[in-house]
Amino acid sequence: MGNLNKVMLIGRLTREPEVTEFKNGGKVANLGFAVNNRRKNAQTGEWEEVPVWVSMKAYNHEHGRKLADLAALLHKGRQVYVEGHLALEQWTGKEDGKHHSKTLVYVDAIEFLGGGKHGEREGGAGADGPAVPADHLPGEHVADAGWPEELPEEPAEPAPKPARGGRKK
């Protein structure tokens, strides 16, 4: 039987990304992330949002996506869609010598969604950072996307629909 290790989440960043650069030029962005589960409160009978806190890592890949650079454009409170896979990190503590482990999500793709904590609109510039077009490909590095520096304004009137031709028999 096969295996599948895929995570797809929509949530918000819980802290500013922490980007670390390695001696070899690689980068990783550590992200705090939260999604909500809904559950019914047994005492009140009301539905509640219960946060689930998730740690994530986004790496720059030498010949691929620059996810750490892309994640660095995000800010606390920004809503994003993330695709990734689960990973188990294990280490021995320097101070206590004990074995530690943590399950986290390694990011494979990031897509910017609607506004952040200060009400920025999708695809526009807000108090949290630069304008990021909403129609980019998941995981596409913003600087490599080839968008114009300024986004064009929407036309005042929608373009007319082309006339429909008759059916040929």
N, C-alpha and C positions, 0 to 999 in steps of 0.2 A: 504494500500500500504506500502511496506517495505522501509527501509532506508539503505543507503550505505554511509559510511564515510571512504574513503580510498584515500590515496595520494601516488603516485609513481613519483619520480623525479630523474633526473640525472643532477648533477651540480657540483659546486665547493664550498669549504669552503671559506668564506670571511674573517675569522679571526681564530686565534688559539682557540680551544675549552676551555671553562671555566668550570672546574669541581669543584663542591661543594660537600662536604661530610657532611652528617647530623649526629646528635648526636647518632641516632640509628644504624649507620653504612651504611645507604643507600647513594647513590650517584646520582647526576644528572649532565649531561654535557650540557651546553648551547652552541648552534652552530649557527653561522651566515652562511647563504647558499645563493647561487644565481643560478638561471637558466635563460636562454635567451629565449625570444619570438622573432619571426621574424615579421617585418612589413615593408610595402613598404612606403618609404618616398614620400609624396605627391608632394614635390617640385622637387626632383631630379629623382624620379622614381626608385631609387635603393633600394634594400632590405637591411634592417639594423637589427642588433641584439640589442634587448632592454632588459636590465637586469631586473629580478624580484627578489627582496630581500625577503628572507624568514627566520624567526626565528624558531629554532627547539630546542626541549629538548629530551635528551636520558637518560632514567633512568636505573639503575641496579634494577632487580627484584629479590626478595629474593629466589624464587625457579625457576628462569628462566634465560633469557639472561642477560648478564652483559653489556648492551649497553653503559653505561657511561664509563666503562673501555675500551671498544672497540673504542668509539669515542675519547677517550684521546690519542689514537695512531695516530690520524689524525693530519694534519697540514694545515695551511692556503694554499689555492691553490690546495689542493688534490681533485681529481674528485672522486665522490662516487655516488652510487645508494642508494636511501633511500625509504623505504616504511613506511608509518605511517598513522595517522589520525589527522583530524583537532580538535583543542581544543580551547575553549575560556577561557582565564584567566581574572579574574576581581578582583580589589582591590581598596581600598581607600587610596589616597595619604597621607603620614604622614605629609608632609609640608603644602599642600594646602587643604587637607580634601576632595578633589574632587574624584568622581568616575572615575576610569580608566578601560579600557579593551583592550585586545590584542588577536588577533587570531594567533595561531602558530601551528606548526606540532609537535605532540608527535611521536617520532620515534619508530617503531615496528621492523625494520630490517635495517641493514647497510651492504652494500657490497662494498669493495674497487674496484675501477676501475683503468684504465690506469694512467699514470704518473701524478705527481704533478707539482708544479710550477717550479721545478728545473730539469724537464725532467727525473725523475726516470722512469724506465721501469716497466711495469706491473709485479707484483710478485717479484720484486727485491728491493734491498735497494737503496735508493737515499739520497740526501742531506737532505730530510725532515724527515727521520726516519727509523725504522727497516724494515726488509724484511717481507712482508705479502703475503703469497701465494694467487694467484688470484682465486683459485678454492674452496675457503671456502664457507660454506653455509651462506646465508644472515642472519645477526644477530649473527653468531657464534662467541663466544669469542675466540680470537686468542690464548690465553694461554691454553684454554681447548680443542683446536682442535686436538692435538696430532701430529703435524707436527714435522719433525726433526728440530734441531737447524739450520742446513744449508740445503738449498735446493739442491737437486742433480743436477749436470750439465746435459744438454741435450746430448744424444748420438750423436757422429759424423755422424753416418749413421742411417737411419730409420730401424726399425726391419723389416725383410722380412714378406710379407703377407703369411698366411697359404695357402696351395694348396687347390683348390676347388675339392671336390669329385663329381663324376657323380651322376645324379639323379637316384634314385631307383624307379622301376615301380612295 
